[in-house]
Amino acid sequence: MPRKLTPDLWLFALVLALVSLGVVMVYSASAIMAADRFHDPLYFLKKQLFWAVLGVCALWAGMLFDYRRLERLVVPLLAVSFVLLVLVLVPPFGQEINGTRRWFRAGPVSFQPVELAKFSLLLYLAAFLTRRQEMIETFSQGLLPLLLVAGGMAGLTVLQPDLGNAMVLVILTLALAYLGGARVSHMGLIAAASLPMIAAAIAMKPYRLRRMAAFMNPWDDPQGSGFQIIQSFLALASGGWLGRGLGESKQKLFYLPEAHTDFIFAIVGEELGLAGAVVVVALFVLLVWRGLRIGLRAPDAFGSYLALGLTIMLATQTLVNLGVVTGALPTKGLPLPFMSSGGSALLMALFSTGVLLNISQHAGTV
């Protein structure tokens, strides 16, 4: 198969712009808190720069590695992902932070295995839909095997507990199954059957019930469960059209929890205003457009499903994060891709982009 000389330069530029803006905003949102907690205002900036540089290297590696060879790695990566999802629940392998076991930690470096699991699941889905396209309309041989793999990963993720990423795993599976030709009636029955399980998962954890109550009316408990989203509202509202100015946020002064991670978009809105927030959203919209374009132009079914899946994954996480920050969705611990402070999420997002860029190099060549 002949190969194009260049990848999708639009996608490459969009991702670099988001990562660069993310580094700036992480420093702005975290400097005062880092100085108070770690006696180093550059603490989170240095971590973000480290992961950004490592992530760009991963992007480059993903762009140079022929995506078709990834199909051979489906089984090994699935096996590694399941093992890691189990081990992270077992002390002393998994690091407990704030009552959750989601990370492996080695000194200052931590890794969240669910990030690898999402990528491995997408590889499996793309390979399955490519090889068994004619069976996807049947439930037992089409949709059921996909749900068993995704359900196993989601179940282990819920145990961490991490309901947000567990739901992302299921959404990715249903979205790609739909694109592959699965019957809507089958997926509707699965969605209906899963609602009681989701309700039970929420009811089993009091903090999830408090989050749902805060979502419905945060002002019922403004100093408790509603505190974080109210502070997010204040940050977004006080930014006005053009913002307070870079570095001038008031909510990051120990008011808004997780200002440099899950709620970094609120700081963007406060410091850069509606104009800056619209620019960030526009960058993500363009990124999703380029990803979908790559998927639709991919030279084979595996590349098409993989590119569409990676794009849907980035789009889903972006929509959930923006929905949480703006109060349109209940609070979930999902970072804003490319911008939130965090290591493994940024690393895997950039590697996924590298795979998209590699697929784009083959698009339109046959």
Buried (B, 14 or more C-beta within 10 A) or exposed (E): EEEEEEBBEBBBBBBBBBBEBBBBBBBBBBBBBBEEEEEEBBBBBEBBBBBBEBBBBBBBBBBEBEBBEBBEEBEEBBEBBBEBBBEBBEEEEBBEEEEBBBBBEEEEBBBBBBBBBBBBBBBBBBBBBBEBBEBBBBBEEBBBBBBEBBBBBBEBBBBBBBBBBBBBBBBBBBBBBEBBEBBEEBBEEBEEEBEEEBEEBBEEBEEBEBBBBBBEEBEEBEEEBBBBBBBBBBBBEBBEEEBBEBEEBBBBEEBBBBBBBBBBBBBBBBBBBBEBBEBBBEBBEBBBBBBBBBBEBBBBBBBBBBBBBBBBBBBBBBBBBBBBBBBEBBBBBBBBBBBBBBBBBBBBBBBBBBBBBBBBBBBEEE
